[in-house]
Amino acid sequence: MPDEFVSDVPWRWPVEGTRRVSVAYRAPAHAYGPGHRGMDIVASAGDPVLAPAEGVVAFQGVVVDRPL
């Protein structure tokens, strides 16, 4: 993992209870290649979901007709 992504900041799971990942991280072959640059975590409707660590939202918008 590149140093720019390594952190000593404490991280916690954003949901309580059983930890289940529905879609895992898939690295792209190159910077603009297909992949899944995060992981999707299973939660039930109405469950509280918290930020896993302190941070700043870097982007919020639509990419290829998909809200992010």
Secondary structure, 3 states (H helix, E strand, C coil): CCHHHCCCCCCCCCCCCCCCEEECCECCCCCCCCCECCCEECCCCCCCCCCCCCCCCCCCCEECCEEC
